[in-house]
Amino acid sequence: MMRLLLLAGTAEARQLAAALGSERRVSVIASLAGATRSPRPLGVATRIGGFGGAEGFADWLKRERIDAVMDATHPFAARISHRTAEVCDALGLSYVQFLRPPWMPVDGDRWHFLNDESDAARFIPAGARVFLATGRQGLERFANLEGRELVCRQIDTPDRAFPFPNGHFMVGAPPFDVEDEEVLFRRLGIDWLVAKNAGGSASRAKLDAARHLHLPVAMIRRPLQPEGPKLQTVSAALGWVRRRL
């Protein structure tokens, strides 16, 4: 029986949990960082919360007798991915990253690529009404967007005030469809969209809506990912696991 840790938190991780949970020779434990207060059940044994750094993570892997780790965290959770790859290498555990392809612009898109959030001020003019589809993590890096009105969407009800006087939170839970996003952007009078290049179909609607409305998009590039094998499909993930049984 293989004991597999699935680092979850994405729509693809949910699909992987369903597929891997039906493998009779695999015991799956999913792990969620706890960013969402009431996550939907994954259908496999699930732990929530951090591991206590690299040392705590290594101790947990040894204590739980984990044989392999599949990293299906968000493409912008690079710190977690790098730490996971390093700890697995040190312990001699099999490691693979499930990384969905990044979004690519198509005809009609008006994308401006950013290296990080602080670059947005170079492109977005004063007076613009900006929709931050980036979540609350890293929000402090938009501090230089003074003179713009900011709207930040997040899944959970905010537990603190917006960090800047020129912005506010709104609550919205995915999935979102293109038509609803268009209606929202019009109602809010949005001039610019800021997004992280997360990839995948689950949150693509906002980009299609921006294209239909001819809105410019400040697209934040992905951080550098760890070296090592990468997968993009559930079938490839199942193949990777079965080859190690």
Secondary structure, DSSP 8 states (H G I E B T S, - for coil): -EEEEEE--SHHHHHHHHHHHT-TTEEEEEEE-S-SSS----SSEEEES--SHHHHHHHHHHHTT--EEEE---TT-HHHHHHHHHHHHHHT-EEEEE--------TT--EEEESSGGGGGGTS-TT-EEEEET-STTGGGGTT-TTSEEEEEESS--SS--SSTTEEEEE--S---HHHHHHHHHHHT--EEEEE---SSTT-HHHHHHHHTT--EEEE------SS-EE-SHHHHHHHHHTT-
